[in-house]
Amino acid sequence: MFIQTESTPNPNTLKFLPGRDVLGKGARDFSDKDAAERASPLAAAIFETEGVTRVFLGGEFVSVTKMDDAHWAHLKPFVLGAIMEHFVANRPVLFDANTSAEAAPEQDDRVYEGDAAEIVEQIKELIDTRVRPAVAQDGGDIVFHSWEHEEGIVKLYMRGACAGCPSSTMTLKQGIQNMLRHYVPEVRAVEQVV
């Protein structure tokens, strides 16, 4: 088994490509070992490497984030070993096959009506078709959280390599905000939900 690695815009995150589906569809973000141990044997195995702070499982990749003071030269062989051992042993990526691969941070539970509902539908479609595929190439994901209709503010979650990335503010403001404002004039600003 050959696993490729790619750097990401976040210097603390590496993208690992095992050459096969990880989740196939959807994504899962694990920000700590406890959450990984409850849901994913793959993520839990990667968290066994000291210095790992986040594991993001994408369709065909795994993004791993390290502590600021850890070095990839020391961590990378252990992460590669954990991923290889997992797939060679043919273990499931998630413990429960019925667990949604799209488990995301809690979305706002508002029900949008009228103009707001149409705007939210447009925003979600643009994020799903234009934003998410682009940031997945960098080992991350961006998910809709909510729409503040009166203020014209879109709130988004950033996951994987995007979470904590030094260039995430620029990605939000110059990339996503400008694109959404172009297609949906009601959008005035885009903010990250932490």
C-alpha positions in Angstrom: 0.0 0.0 0.0 1.3 3.4 -1.0 0.1 6.5 0.9 0.8 9.9 -0.6 1.1 13.0 1.5 0.4 16.6 0.5 1.1 19.8 2.4 -1.8 22.2 3.0 -2.0 25.9 3.5 -2.0 25.2 7.2 1.6 24.3 8.2 0.4 22.3 11.1 -1.7 20.0 8.9 -0.7 17.3 6.4 -3.1 15.6 4.0 -2.7 11.8 3.7 -4.1 10.1 0.6 -4.3 6.3 1.0 -5.3 5.6 -2.6 -8.7 4.4 -1.6 -11.9 5.7 -0.1 -11.7 6.8 3.4 -15.4 7.8 3.9 -16.3 7.8 0.3 -18.9 10.5 0.9 -19.1 13.0 3.7 -16.6 14.0 6.3 -15.9 13.7 10.0 -13.8 16.0 12.2 -12.3 14.8 15.4 -10.8 17.5 17.7 -9.8 15.2 20.5 -8.9 11.6 21.2 -12.0 10.9 23.3 -14.4 11.7 20.4 -12.3 9.6 18.0 -12.3 6.6 20.3 -16.1 6.7 20.4 -16.6 6.9 16.6 -13.6 5.9 14.5 -11.0 3.2 14.9 -8.9 5.0 12.2 -9.0 8.4 13.9 -8.3 6.8 17.3 -5.3 5.0 15.9 -3.9 8.3 14.5 -4.5 10.0 17.9 -2.1 7.4 19.5 0.7 9.5 17.9 1.9 12.0 20.5 1.5 15.5 19.1 -1.6 14.9 17.0 -4.3 17.4 17.9 -7.0 16.9 15.2 -8.0 14.3 12.6 -10.3 15.0 9.7 -11.6 12.2 7.6 -12.7 13.1 4.1 -14.0 11.2 1.1 -10.6 10.0 -0.1 -8.2 11.6 2.4 -7.2 12.0 6.0 -6.0 15.4 7.3 -3.9 15.3 10.5 -3.1 18.4 12.5 -0.2 18.6 14.9 0.8 20.7 17.9 2.8 23.9 17.1 6.0 22.5 18.7 5.8 19.0 17.1 7.7 18.2 14.0 6.4 16.4 10.9 9.7 14.6 10.5 9.0 12.8 13.8 5.2 12.4 13.5 4.8 11.5 9.8 6.1 7.9 10.0 3.8 7.1 12.9 0.8 8.5 11.2 1.6 6.7 8.0 2.0 3.5 9.9 -1.4 3.9 11.7 -3.2 4.6 8.4 -1.5 1.7 6.6 -2.1 -0.8 9.5 -5.7 0.2 9.6 -6.4 -0.3 5.9 -4.2 -3.5 5.6 -6.2 -5.0 8.5 -9.4 -4.0 6.6 -10.9 -2.3 9.7 -14.0 -0.1 9.4 -13.3 3.7 9.3 -16.3 4.3 11.6 -17.4 2.0 14.4 -21.1 2.1 13.5 -21.9 1.8 9.8 -25.1 3.6 10.5 -23.2 6.6 11.9 -23.6 9.6 9.6 -20.4 10.3 7.8 -21.5 13.9 7.6 -21.6 14.4 11.4 -20.9 18.1 11.6 -20.8 20.7 14.4 -24.3 21.5 15.5 -26.2 23.5 13.0 -28.4 26.3 14.0 -31.9 24.9 14.4 -33.7 27.9 12.9 -36.4 27.4 10.3 -36.0 29.8 7.5 -39.1 31.1 5.7 -39.8 33.2 2.6 -36.9 35.2 1.2 -34.6 33.9 4.0 -35.3 30.3 3.0 -34.5 31.0 -0.6 -31.3 32.7 0.3 -30.2 29.9 2.6 -30.9 27.4 -0.1 -28.7 29.4 -2.6 -25.9 29.8 0.0 -25.9 26.1 0.8 -25.8 25.1 -2.9 -22.9 27.5 -3.6 -21.0 26.1 -0.6 -21.6 22.5 -1.6 -20.8 22.9 -5.3 -18.1 25.6 -5.3 -16.5 26.0 -1.9 -16.3 22.5 -0.4 -14.7 20.8 -3.4 -12.0 23.5 -3.5 -11.1 23.4 0.2 -11.2 19.5 0.2 -8.2 19.7 -2.2 -6.4 21.4 0.7 -7.5 18.8 3.2 -10.3 20.9 4.8 -14.0 21.4 4.8 -16.4 24.3 5.3 -20.0 23.8 6.5 -23.0 26.1 6.7 -24.0 27.0 10.2 -26.6 29.8 9.9 -27.9 32.9 8.1 -28.5 36.2 9.9 -31.1 37.6 7.5 -31.5 41.1 8.8 -27.7 41.6 9.0 -26.8 39.7 5.8 -24.3 37.6 7.7 -23.4 34.0 6.8 -21.9 31.9 9.5 -19.7 28.9 8.6 -17.8 26.1 10.4 -14.2 25.4 9.2 -13.0 21.9 9.7 -9.9 19.8 8.9 -6.9 21.8 7.6 -9.1 24.9 7.5 -9.6 24.9 11.3 -6.9 27.0 12.8 -5.2 27.7 9.4 -3.3 31.0 9.3 -4.9 31.9 5.9 -8.4 30.9 7.0 -9.5 34.6 7.5 -8.3 35.4 4.0 -10.1 32.4 2.6 -13.3 33.5 4.3 -13.1 37.2 3.4 -11.4 37.3 0.0 -12.6 34.0 -1.3 -15.9 32.8 0.1 -17.4 36.2 1.1 -16.6 37.7 -2.3 -18.0 34.7 -4.2 -21.2 34.6 -2.1 -21.7 38.4 -2.4 -21.4 38.0 -6.2 -24.1 35.4 -6.5 -26.3 36.4 -3.5 -26.4 40.2 -3.2 -28.1 40.0 0.2 -24.8 38.6 1.7 -22.9 41.4 3.4 -20.3 39.4 5.4 -19.1 35.8 6.2 -18.0 34.9 9.7 -16.5 31.8 11.2 -18.2 30.0 14.1 -15.7 28.7 16.6 
